[in-house]
Amino acid sequence: MENVAMPYHGKINRPAIRIAVLVLLMLACTAGVVLAAAQGQSGPAAERAAPPENFAHYRDTGAGYAFDYPRALLPAEAQGNSDTRVLQGQGLSLRVSTTALGGRSLRALAMNALDDPSAASETRNTDGSVVLVQDEPGAERAVKAIALADERVAVMVVDGASEAVSDTILTSFVPVSAAAADPEKTDAEARYRNPELGFSIERPKGAQVSRDGDDSVSFKVLGPGNAAASEISDGFVLTVMRDHRAGIATLAEYAEAVRADGAPSADTRRVGDYEALHYSTQSEMGDTVSHWLYRVGEQRQYQVTATVSGDPGRYRRQIQTMLESLRFD
């Protein structure tokens, strides 16, 4: 006898079906979260988040490193080592020094910066960097050593910072190339800050920033008439240089010491928040060079120059805006 399927005349239990569907959806979502987490762990590292608003960016292509730091910190004198940068304020101290690797490991160099190496409670090793944390009552210290070019190492020591602040500073401490430009890609904001030289300034969008030497920084702005991959022929370069010459008592005296023979006399101008002495010259290439001389306090002198290629009137406003934004720490 042939088997015939009999129709079902009972009632469908709809609440039970709804519950089963919800359970399946929850299981699927959980699986998706687990899968996403696994992919995130095995995938490339996420880009570093932008620093908090109360942080500024410091970049020294000459030394070969960059980092973010709390704006409240101010530059301090480094004792006996010209290769050391020190920032201090509000109970926090940040010190960065460079040295030759000399066959030593990054871990060994980081250990040397701890008062008690045996107290290193945390170690984070990655390619080219080592982080040690000494966390004892009254002795909180974090150290990061990073490998630089030419077998050199930079070591950062952070004292007195909270875990969150210390982690932000250490994470941002990275090597940089001296050949790389410093546009807005590398700084968190349009204002360039250099605690070592004691100044900050607003830069135009797209300006290329380079460290010319231990005491000067240049900002290059290319104009529409500048040929690609060529020397600047349309645009301007504004350079801020800190002058350490001794024996200068007044701004007028500084002008006499700086102006070359035959240069026109300097006239006094109010530029932004400061009084400056200004005069103009011509470069050997026929470019217009404007000079502004500043004296800050009893010991510090600065010379700012703007070398314009092409039509000087085209860039006058941009240069004036930069000068008005100049601040000395």
C-alpha positions as semicolon CSV with decimal commas, in nm:
position;residue;x (nm);y (nm);z (nm)
1;M;0,000;0,000;0,000
2;E;0,141;0,336;-0,094
3;N;0,239;0,570;0,187
4;V;0,056;0,900;0,160
5;A;0,157;1,204;0,364
6;M;-0,132;1,314;0,574
7;P;-0,197;1,687;0,601
8;Y;-0,130;1,849;0,942
9;H;-0,443;2,000;1,087
10;G;-0,295;2,123;1,417
11;K;-0,215;2,485;1,507
12;I;0,130;2,632;1,438
13;N;0,311;2,739;1,757
14;R;0,414;3,088;1,636
15;P;0,567;3,211;1,968
16;A;0,800;2,910;1,967
17;I;0,910;2,988;1,612
18;R;0,978;3,353;1,701
19;I;1,194;3,248;1,994
20;A;1,388;3,004;1,777
21;V;1,450;3,275;1,517
22;L;1,574;3,520;1,782
23;V;1,812;3,257;1,922
24;L;1,954;3,195;1,575
25;L;2,001;3,567;1,516
26;M;2,182;3,609;1,847
27;L;2,412;3,318;1,766
28;A;2,486;3,468;1,423
29;C;2,565;3,811;1,569
30;T;2,793;3,657;1,832
31;A;2,976;3,462;1,564
32;G;3,015;3,781;1,360
33;V;3,163;3,971;1,656
34;V;3,407;3,690;1,730
35;L;3,507;3,671;1,362
36;A;3,555;4,049;1,340
37;A;3,769;4,046;1,656
38;A;3,980;3,765;1,518
39;Q;4,025;3,950;1,190
40;G;4,113;4,269;1,377
41;Q;4,381;4,087;1,577
42;S;4,536;3,930;1,271
43;G;4,497;4,230;1,040
44;P;4,722;4,537;1,016
45;A;4,743;4,768;1,315
46;A;4,497;5,056;1,314
47;E;4,630;5,406;1,253
48;R;4,724;5,601;1,565
49;A;4,444;5,824;1,683
50;A;4,494;6,199;1,673
51;P;4,638;6,339;1,997
52;P;4,407;6,508;2,248
53;E;4,339;6,881;2,204
54;N;4,565;6,968;2,499
55;F;4,862;6,804;2,325
56;A;5,099;6,957;2,071
57;H;5,336;6,792;1,825
58;Y;5,716;6,809;1,832
59;R;5,924;6,696;1,535
60;D;6,303;6,708;1,502
61;T;6,414;6,563;1,170
62;G;6,775;6,645;1,252
63;A;6,769;6,427;1,561
64;G;6,540;6,178;1,387
65;Y;6,231;6,156;1,607
66;A;5,888;6,306;1,676
67;F;5,635;6,290;1,959
68;D;5,321;6,450;2,106
69;Y;5,338;6,626;2,442
70;P;5,104;6,817;2,679
71;R;5,097;7,186;2,586
72;A;5,154;7,283;2,950
73;L;5,514;7,157;2,931
74;L;5,789;7,413;2,872
75;P;6,147;7,362;2,754
76;A;6,414;7,337;3,022
77;E;6,791;7,330;3,009
78;A;6,951;6,986;2,971
79;Q;7,244;6,937;3,205
80;G;7,570;6,863;3,024
81;N;7,429;6,704;2,707
82;S;7,345;6,902;2,395
83;D;7,174;6,593;2,245
84;T;6,908;6,594;2,517
85;R;6,569;6,770;2,499
86;V;6,384;6,840;2,825
87;L;6,021;6,954;2,875
88;Q;5,878;7,016;3,222
89;G;5,564;7,146;3,390
90;Q;5,288;7,064;3,638
91;G;5,490;6,791;3,806
92;L;5,564;6,613;3,478
93;S;5,905;6,577;3,317
94;L;5,982;6,453;2,965
95;R;6,340;6,393;2,854
96;V;6,466;6,264;2,519
97;S;6,829;6,188;2,438
98;T;7,007;6,025;2,146
99;T;7,310;5,800;2,147
100;A;7,496;5,548;1,931
101;L;7,368;5,192;1,955
102;G;7,724;5,066;2,005
103;G;7,633;4,698;1,995
104;R;7,388;4,732;2,284
105;S;7,025;4,625;2,275
106;L;6,732;4,867;2,295
107;R;6,625;4,692;2,616
108;A;6,965;4,748;2,775
109;L;6,958;5,117;2,689
110;A;6,605;5,150;2,828
111;M;6,712;4,969;3,146
112;N;6,993;5,222;3,194
113;A;6,732;5,499;3,226
114;L;6,560;5,332;3,523
115;D;6,663;5,402;3,881
116;D;6,594;5,039;3,968
117;P;6,596;4,810;3,661
118;S;6,456;4,523;3,865
119;A;6,139;4,730;3,920
120;A;6,043;4,728;3,551
121;S;5,689;4,596;3,587
122;E;5,593;4,600;3,219
123;T;5,775;4,542;2,893
124;R;5,635;4,608;2,547
125;N;5,864;4,505;2,263
126;T;5,793;4,577;1,896
127;D;6,008;4,604;1,589
128;G;6,251;4,883;1,663
129;S;6,122;4,984;2,008
130;V;6,116;4,878;2,372
131;V;5,899;5,019;2,653
132;L;5,969;4,968;3,023
133;V;5,756;5,096;3,309
134;Q;5,884;5,137;3,664
135;D;5,579;5,173;3,887
136;E;5,667;5,221;4,250
137;P;5,530;5,468;4,509
138;G;5,695;5,801;4,435
139;A;5,899;5,656;4,149
140;E;5,664;5,631;3,850
141;R;5,880;5,630;3,539
142;A;5,821;5,514;3,182
143;V;6,101;5,466;2,930
144;K;6,087;5,403;2,557
145;A;6,389;5,334;2,335
146;I;6,350;5,354;1,957
147;A;6,593;5,265;1,680
148;L;6,695;5,551;1,450
149;A;6,890;5,559;1,125
150;D;7,269;5,513;1,116
151;E;7,284;5,281;1,419
152;R;7,153;5,547;1,656
153;V;6,894;5,525;1,932
154;A;6,660;5,777;2,096
155;V;6,553;5,719;2,457
156;M;6,250;5,895;2,609
157;V;6,200;5,913;2,986
158;V;5,863;6,027;3,125
159;D;5,836;6,103;3,498
160;G;5,528;6,196;3,700
161;A;5,264;6,134;3,430
162;S;4,940;5,942;3,470
163;E;4,914;5,613;3,286
164;A;4,690;5,764;3,017
165;V;4,914;6,067;2,955
166;S;5,229;5,854;2,960
167;D;5,080;5,608;2,712
168;T;4,979;5,890;2,474
169;I;5,331;6,036;2,480
170;L;5,510;5,702;2,444
171;T;5,284;5,579;2,163
172;S;5,351;5,897;1,963
173;F;5,731;5,873;2,008
174;V;5,850;5,746;1,668
175;P;6,150;5,780;1,436
176;V;6,123;6,021;1,142
177;S;6,329;6,068;0,829
178;A;6,535;6,382;0,778
179;A;6,451;6,358;0,408
180;A;6,077;6,376;0,470
181;A;5,888;6,701;0,454
182;D;5,672;6,800;0,750
183;P;5,331;6,905;0,613
184;E;5,002;6,870;0,796
185;K;5,029;6,492;0,764
186;T;5,277;6,481;1,051
187;D;5,155;6,759;1,278
188;A;4,827;6,745;1,464
189;E;4,748;7,106;1,381
190;A;4,834;7,397;1,155
191;R;5,043;7,562;1,428
192;Y;5,403;7,443;1,420
193;R;5,560;7,429;1,767
194;N;5,926;7,393;1,853
195;P;5,984;7,391;2,230
196;E;6,359;7,352;2,181
197;L;6,393;7,679;1,990
198;G;6,118;7,842;2,195
199;F;5,867;7,949;1,929
200;S;5,549;7,850;1,748
201;I;5,394;7,979;1,426
202;E;5,093;7,918;1,199
203;R;5,188;7,772;0,863
204;P;4,989;7,788;0,538
205;K;4,822;7,468;0,426
206;G;5,064;7,251;0,233
207;A;5,377;7,431;0,357
208;Q;5,683;7,208;0,368
209;V;5,867;7,229;0,700
210;S;6,233;7,135;0,732
211;R;6,491;7,158;1,007
212;D;6,787;7,337;0,850
213;G;7,019;7,301;1,148
214;D;7,025;7,300;1,527
215;D;6,897;7,659;1,546
216;S;6,667;7,715;1,248
217;V;6,348;7,589;1,084
218;S;6,223;7,676;0,734
219;F;5,872;7,682;0,586
220;K;5,854;7,650;0,207
221;V;5,540;7,756;0,020
222;L;5,534;7,679;-0,353
223;G;5,340;7,903;-0,590
224;P;5,140;7,805;-0,900
225;G;5,425;7,898;-1,132
226;N;5,679;7,667;-0,967
227;A;5,789;7,377;-1,189
228;A;5,759;7,033;-1,034
229;A;6,080;6,873;-0,900
230;S;6,277;7,195;-0,945
231;E;6,430;7,462;-0,726
232;I;6,178;7,714;-0,599
233;S;6,108;7,973;-0,871
234;D;5,764;8,085;-0,757
235;G;5,678;8,101;-0,388
236;F;5,860;8,184;-0,067
237;V;6,068;8,036;0,212
238;L;6,027;8,176;0,562
239;T;6,302;8,082;0,807
240;V;6,303;8,128;1,185
241;M;6,649;8,119;1,342
242;R;6,741;8,152;1,706
243;D;7,065;8,349;1,738
244;H;7,282;8,256;2,036
245;R;7,547;8,524;1,993
246;A;7,653;8,679;2,324
247;G;7,720;9,038;2,424
248;I;7,399;9,186;2,278
249;A;7,224;9,432;2,509
250;T;6,950;9,585;2,289
251;L;6,753;9,515;1,973
252;A;6,929;9,802;1,794
253;E;7,264;9,653;1,891
254;Y;7,152;9,319;1,752
255;A;7,058;9,483;1,422
256;E;7,401;9,641;1,392
257;A;7,563;9,303;1,455
258;V;7,346;9,118;1,203
259;R;7,315;9,355;0,905
260;A;7,571;9,299;0,633
261;D;7,782;9,587;0,508
262;G;7,580;9,804;0,272
263;A;7,244;9,673;0,393
264;P;6,979;9,941;0,445
265;S;6,900;10,067;0,792
266;A;6,641;9,876;0,990
267;D;6,313;10,042;1,083
268;T;6,103;9,958;1,387
269;R;5,772;9,779;1,324
270;R;5,506;9,624;1,543
271;V;5,439;9,272;1,413
272;G;5,170;9,080;1,597
273;D;5,259;9,076;1,967
274;Y;5,620;9,191;1,927
275;E;5,834;9,484;1,823
276;A;6,078;9,400;1,545
277;L;6,342;9,572;1,335
278;H;6,286;9,523;0,963
279;Y;6,495;9,571;0,650
280;S;6,510;9,416;0,300
281;T;6,790;9,295;0,073
282;Q;6,831;9,110;-0,256
283;S;6,975;8,760;-0,285
284;E;7,242;8,670;-0,540
285;M;6,964;8,516;-0,752
286;G;6,770;8,844;-0,749
287;D;6,506;8,725;-0,499
288;T;6,365;8,969;-0,245
289;V;6,472;8,889;0,112
290;S;6,291;9,054;0,404
291;H;6,449;9,041;0,750
292;W;6,279;9,079;1,089
293;L;6,489;9,091;1,404
294;Y;6,347;9,015;1,749
295;R;6,481;9,028;2,101
296;V;6,294;8,830;2,369
297;G;6,376;8,898;2,732
298;E;6,739;8,955;2,828
299;Q;6,908;8,666;2,649
300;R;6,720;8,553;2,337
301;Q;6,750;8,689;1,982
302;Y;6,573;8,568;1,669
303;Q;6,613;8,648;1,301
304;V;6,322;8,573;1,067
305;T;6,378;8,595;0,692
306;A;6,135;8,558;0,403
307;T;6,289;8,492;0,062
308;V;6,036;8,548;-0,218
309;S;6,075;8,412;-0,571
310;G;5,844;8,555;-0,834
311;D;5,601;8,838;-0,766
312;P;5,662;8,968;-0,408
313;G;5,312;9,114;-0,389
314;R;5,151;8,774;-0,439
315;Y;5,284;8,641;-0,108
316;R;5,293;8,955;0,104
317;R;4,967;8,872;0,285
318;Q;5,063;8,511;0,359
319;I;5,397;8,618;0,503
320;Q;5,235;8,890;0,712
321;T;4,984;8,640;0,850
322;M;5,264;8,403;0,952
323;L;5,456;8,683;1,121
324;E;5,151;8,798;1,315
325;S;5,098;8,441;1,438
326;L;5,457;8,408;1,564
327;R;5,479;8,340;1,938
328;F;5,786;8,306;2,155
329;D;5,760;8,076;2,457
